[in-house]
Amino acid sequence: MAEIKGSTLNFTQIYQDNSWGDSESRSGHGSNMTQTAHIRAALPSLFTELGIQSILDIPCGDFHWMQHVTSQSGANMQYIGGDIVEELIASNQKAFGGGHIDFRVLNVVSSDLPRVDLVFVRDCFVHLPLAEVFKALDNIKRSGAKYLLTTTFPGHPVNNDEFLLGMWRTLNLERPPFGFPSPLKVINERCTEAFLGDSFTDKSLALWPLEDL
């Protein structure tokens, strides 16, 4: 069982214990090759279309699936993977770091984030209390990035702050209390996961210019 410190999870313990129990990735079922098949195919062309030359992937997790995206994007795109789990970052940097790929210990809520073209935040805000999500969004805006690409569930109309820590809930960023405008792009992930009778076929990555938020 993951230890809870204050309002946040001990993600180091989750990583060490493989608490989310996926056989492929310690970042959880949503990071295995089945659940990321569609976005692995879609992201390189999106980055090319937008002229993205640098990306911050936070939290980057164990880089299990994203390594296939960066290999397609090529050396012209700088990739920075950020995560709060020091052991994971050290492992990633040893295995994958070098050249245009770098891993750093970063907290999306509180760290000074590097300036990049696009900040990629997948499967993160769903684990955080709403107050922490807003802090993270403010922090991302301060970074000077141009775009935010992040998880949203457009078919789920209600956002709430009531969920078991160690678990997660859906967030629809176009609904209160966020009220984001219509995104510039939406990539439906074709998610096949289900939990407690709810399905997540609407799980998507949505793109917003940060100046619009």
N, C-alpha and C positions, 0 to 999 in steps of 0.2 A: 504494500500500500504506500503510495507516495505521501511523503510528509508535506504538510501544509504550513507555510510560514506566512503569517498575516493573511493577506488576501490573495497571495500568489502561491503557485505550486513550486515544489522543489524539483525543477526539471532535471537537475543533476541526478537525483535519485531515480527519476523515471528512466533516464538514459541508462544508468548503471544496471537497473533491475529489469530493463526491457518491459516496463509496467504495462505498456499498451499492447504487448503480446503479438506483434507481427513477426512472422518467420523470416521476412526479408529485411525489414528496416526497423531500427529502434525508434524511428520517428513516428511509427504507428501505421495502421492499415491504409490510411489515406496516402501514404508515401510509397506503397508498393507499386510494382510495375503494371499491375492490372488497373489500379485506380488512377494512375497517371498517364495511361497510354495516349489519351486524346490530347492532353495539354503538352506532352512531350513533342507531339507532332505539330501542334499549333504555335507554340511559343517562338521558335526560331524565325518563322515568317513574320510574326507580329513585330519582333525586334527589328527585323530588316525594314519593314514598312515604316516604322516610326523613326528609323535612323538612330537606334539606341547604340551608344558606344560604351556605356558603363551601367552596371546594374548592382544594386545592393539587395541581396536575398536574405531576409531576416524574419523569422529565424530560419537558418539554412538547414538545420537538422544534420543528418549524416551524409547528405549529398548523394544519396542512393540513386535517385532518379534524375536530379538536376544535372549530373555529370554528362548525361546523354544530350541535354539541351545545349550546354556550353560547348560540347564537342562539335555540334552542328553549327553553332554561331561563329566559331572560329576565333582566332587570336586577335581579331580587330575589336572584340568586345571585352572590356575589363569586367571581371566578375569578382565581387566581394561577398563572401558568405559570412554573416554575423549570427552569433548565438551566445546565450549566457552560460552555456555548459563548457567550462574550460577544458575538460578532458576530451570532449567531442571536437572542439576546435583544434586542439593539439593533434588529434588523430587525423582529422581532415587535412590539416596543413602538411603533415608528414606524408600522407598518401596522395594528395591531389594538388597541393600548393605549388606555386612557381609560375613564372611567366605572367600571363594575364589572369591567373586565378589566385586569390588570396583569401584567407580565413582569419577573422578577428573576433575576439570576445567583445560582444556588443549587446546592450539591452535596448530594445526598441522604444521603451518608455523613457529611459533616463540617460542613455549614452549620447555623447556628441557623435552624430552620424556623419559619415563621409558624404561629400557632395557627389551625386551621380545623376545620370539621366533618368533612371527609373528605379523606384523602390518596390520590391516584390515582397508582399506579406501574405503568405498562404497558410491557412489553418492555424492562425495565431489569435486573432481577436476573439474568436469563438471561445477561447479558454480564459479570457480576462474579464474581470468586472468592468462594467461600462465606464466607470471613472478612469480606469487604467487605459481603456481603449482611447478615450478622448485625449489623455496625456500623450499616448503614443502618436496619435494623429498630429497633435501640435508639434511634437518632436520631429516627425517626418517633414512637416511643412518648413520647420526651421532649417532643415538640412540644405534647402535650396534645390532639391530635385525637381524635375519637370513633371514626372508622372508617378502615380500610385496604381499598382496592379495588385488587387487583393480579393480575398474570398468574400462572396455574398450569396445569399439565398433569396432570389427575387420572388419565389413562390410562397415564402413564409411571411405573412403580413405583420406579425407582432414580434417586437423585440422585448426581452425582459432581462432582469438582472438576477433571476432566481434559478440557480442551477447548482448542482453538487460540484464543489471544487474537486478536481481530479477528473471531472467529466467535461462536458461542453454543451453549448446550445447554439442553434442557428442564429445568425444575424443578417438582417436585410438592411443594407446601408442606405437604401433610398427611403426607408420608413423612419418615423420618430424613434429615438431622439436624435438620429443622425441627419436625416433629410437631405442626403446627397442628391444632386441633379442626375438626370439620366446619364449613364456612362457613355464614354466615347466608343468603347468596344466591350462586348461580352463574349466570353468563351465558356459555354456549358461544358462541365467536366465529364459528363456522362457517368456520373457516380452511381454505383450499384450497391452502396452500403445502406443499411437500415438499422434503426435502433429504437427499441420500445414502441414498435408499431408505426414509427414514422419513417418515411423514405426521403431521400435527398436527391432526387432526380433533377432538382433545380440548382444544385450546387454549381457555382460559376466563379470564374475569375472576371472581374470587371475593371476597366481602365478609366481613370479620371486624371485630367490635368490638375495638378495640385493647386493651381491658381483659382480653380473653380470651387474649391472646398473651403 
